[in-house]
Amino acid sequence: MLARHLADRGADTILAAVEADDQQHAIEPHVFNDGLADCLREGSFRLVLVLDDPPPELTQTSGYLQSLTDRIQIDLITVAAYEVNGSWILVPKRVEPARRVGQLSQADANARQSSWLVPGAADFRAAIAQAPVNQRELLTRLTDWAEHLHQQKLVALQTYHGKAGITTLLPRLPGQGGLVSIYTDPKAAYLQFWRSAFERRAPNTLPRVEAALGALIKQGNSTWDVNQDLLDTLTDAYREANQQPAAG
């Protein structure tokens, strides 16, 4: 049933589709697959409907459906866009009575406890100090560049502490993820690209970034060969991304 929709996104499985947008590398495949299998076996589903203004009938219907069974959780979310100091932000709001606190499986709970997100790049710089010597120059240049974007108010910087020693620096656009992510793990350091974000927010600069990279940008492809021309072009892409509102 989902094969055609997955193929439209260039994925063979639900897991592959989720991993394609996982900028933090937070997905554990076995946990995800086990959780999906449990939900299918038990008939448990969570539906998230995002609208500008849900009609009262939909709100009432979602509340009624949830009163009939504990296997369905329906969240109605409204999203409003606001311009603040020249940047656009998205503000989500859950509409009652479609709210119910879901219970995490023990595997999900353990996974969340082993990873965390903090603002800024200080934690990422601390991770650089623990990285292999041959990674540090690249990671320091990329962090300097990301902090320069932050100083220009083009991004919000966050550091994600993941599992298996993976630490991620996230130069994020208002209301969503970023065009790129910066990773360090015990074996490699690299810059990763997110094509869907380029297509939404920086389509005009995308060909120039691909020319500077010397390759087509795909969803999640990466490089450890980063020169100044590529960083300058990526800066232009972030400038373009800040000139338009985030897609709803």
C-alpha positions in Angstrom: 0.0 0.0 0.0 2.8 2.4 0.8 5.2 1.3 -1.9 4.2 4.0 -4.4 4.4 6.8 -1.8 7.8 5.5 -0.6 9.0 5.3 -4.2 8.0 9.0 -4.8 10.4 9.8 -2.0 13.2 7.6 -3.3 12.9 5.1 -0.5 12.3 1.3 -0.4 11.2 1.1 3.2 9.5 3.2 5.9 12.8 3.2 7.8 14.7 4.5 4.7 12.3 7.3 4.3 12.6 8.3 8.0 16.4 8.0 7.9 16.6 10.3 4.9 15.4 13.2 7.0 17.2 12.2 10.2 19.7 15.1 10.4 20.7 14.2 13.9 21.4 10.5 13.2 19.0 9.7 16.1 17.2 6.8 14.6 18.2 3.3 15.8 17.1 0.9 13.0 16.3 -2.1 15.3 14.4 0.1 17.7 12.4 1.7 14.9 11.6 -1.6 13.2 10.6 -3.3 16.5 8.4 -0.4 17.4 6.7 -0.4 14.0 6.1 -4.1 14.2 4.6 -3.7 17.7 2.2 -1.0 16.5 1.1 -3.0 13.5 0.6 -6.1 15.5 -1.5 -4.3 18.2 -3.3 -1.9 15.8 -1.9 1.1 17.5 -1.6 4.3 15.5 -0.8 8.0 16.0 -2.2 10.4 13.4 -0.8 13.9 13.2 -2.9 16.3 11.1 -1.3 19.7 10.5 -3.7 22.4 9.3 -4.0 26.2 9.2 -7.4 26.2 10.9 -9.1 22.8 11.7 -13.0 23.0 11.4 -14.9 22.3 14.7 -16.4 19.1 13.2 -12.9 17.6 12.7 -11.9 18.5 16.3 -15.1 16.9 17.6 -14.7 13.8 15.4 -11.1 13.2 16.5 -12.1 13.5 20.2 -15.0 11.0 19.6 -12.7 8.5 17.8 -10.2 8.6 20.7 -13.0 8.0 23.2 -13.8 4.7 21.5 -10.4 3.1 21.8 -7.0 3.5 23.4 -5.2 2.3 20.3 -5.6 5.5 18.3 -4.0 8.9 19.2 -5.0 11.8 17.0 -3.1 15.1 17.2 -4.5 18.2 15.5 -1.8 20.8 15.0 -2.2 24.3 13.8 0.9 26.1 12.5 1.2 29.9 12.2 4.1 31.7 10.5 5.4 35.0 12.0 8.2 37.4 10.8 10.5 38.3 13.7 13.4 40.7 13.1 13.6 39.7 9.4 13.4 36.0 10.0 10.4 33.7 9.7 9.4 31.3 12.5 6.8 28.6 12.6 4.7 28.3 15.8 2.8 25.0 16.3 -0.1 24.6 18.6 -2.0 21.4 19.6 -5.8 21.7 19.4 -7.9 19.9 22.1 -9.5 17.5 22.6 -7.1 15.6 20.4 -4.4 15.5 23.0 -3.3 12.4 24.8 0.1 11.6 26.2 1.5 8.5 24.5 3.5 6.0 26.4 7.0 5.2 25.2 8.1 1.7 24.9 11.0 0.9 27.2 13.3 0.7 24.2 12.3 4.2 23.1 12.7 5.5 26.6 16.2 4.1 26.9 17.1 5.5 23.5 16.0 9.0 24.4 17.8 9.0 27.7 21.1 8.2 25.8 20.9 11.2 23.5 20.3 14.9 24.1 20.3 18.3 22.4 21.9 21.5 23.7 22.1 25.1 22.3 25.2 26.5 20.8 28.5 25.0 19.6 30.4 24.8 22.9 29.7 21.1 23.3 30.7 20.4 19.7 34.1 22.1 20.3 34.6 20.0 23.3 33.9 16.9 21.1 36.5 18.2 18.6 39.2 18.1 21.4 38.4 14.4 21.8 38.3 13.6 18.1 41.2 11.9 16.2 44.0 14.4 15.4 43.4 14.1 11.6 39.7 15.2 12.1 40.3 18.3 14.1 41.4 20.8 11.5 38.3 20.1 9.3 35.9 20.2 12.3 37.4 23.4 13.6 37.0 25.1 10.2 33.4 23.9 9.9 32.6 25.1 13.4 34.1 28.5 12.8 32.0 28.8 9.7 28.8 27.7 11.4 29.4 30.2 14.3 29.9 32.9 11.7 26.5 32.1 10.3 25.1 32.3 13.8 26.7 35.7 14.3 25.0 36.9 11.1 21.7 35.7 12.5 21.3 33.3 9.6 21.0 30.1 11.8 20.4 28.9 15.3 23.2 26.5 16.4 22.5 23.3 18.3 24.7 20.4 19.3 23.2 16.9 19.4 24.8 14.2 21.4 23.9 10.9 19.8 24.6 7.3 20.4 27.7 5.4 19.5 29.9 8.5 20.0 28.3 10.6 17.2 28.1 14.3 17.9 26.4 16.6 15.5 26.5 20.4 15.0 23.2 21.6 13.5 23.1 25.0 11.8 19.3 25.3 11.7 17.0 27.6 9.8 14.1 29.1 11.7 11.3 26.6 12.2 13.1 23.6 10.7 16.3 21.8 10.1 19.3 23.1 8.2 20.8 22.8 4.7 23.8 20.9 6.1 24.9 19.1 9.3 28.4 18.6 10.7 29.3 15.3 12.2 32.1 13.8 14.2 32.3 10.2 15.3 35.1 7.9 16.4 35.9 7.0 12.8 35.1 10.0 10.6 34.3 13.7 10.3 32.2 15.1 7.5 29.7 17.6 6.2 26.3 16.2 5.2 23.8 17.8 2.8 20.0 17.8 2.8 18.6 18.2 -0.7 15.0 18.6 0.3 16.0 21.7 2.4 17.9 23.2 -0.5 14.9 22.7 -2.8 12.5 24.4 -0.4 14.7 27.2 0.9 17.7 27.8 -1.4 16.8 26.5 -4.9 18.6 29.3 -6.7 21.9 28.7 -5.0 21.7 24.9 -5.2 23.4 24.7 -8.7 26.3 26.8 -7.4 26.7 24.6 -4.3 26.8 21.5 -6.5 29.4 23.2 -8.8 31.5 24.0 -5.7 31.1 20.5 -4.4 31.8 18.9 -7.7 28.8 16.5 -7.3 25.1 16.4 -7.2 23.6 17.0 -3.8 21.3 14.2 -2.7 19.4 13.7 0.5 22.0 12.8 3.0 25.2 12.6 0.9 28.3 13.9 2.5 31.9 15.1 2.0 35.1 15.5 4.0 36.7 17.6 1.2 35.6 21.1 2.1 37.3 24.1 0.6 36.7 27.8 1.2 34.7 28.2 -2.1 32.2 25.6 -0.9 31.8 27.3 2.4 31.3 30.7 0.8 28.7 29.3 -1.5 26.9 27.6 1.4 26.9 30.9 3.2 25.1 32.4 0.1 22.6 29.5 0.3 21.8 30.2 3.9 21.3 33.9 3.0 18.9 32.9 0.3 17.1 30.6 2.7 16.5 33.5 5.2 14.9 35.6 2.5 11.8 33.5 2.3 9.4 32.0 4.8 9.6 28.3 5.7 7.3 26.1 3.8 4.3 24.9 5.9 
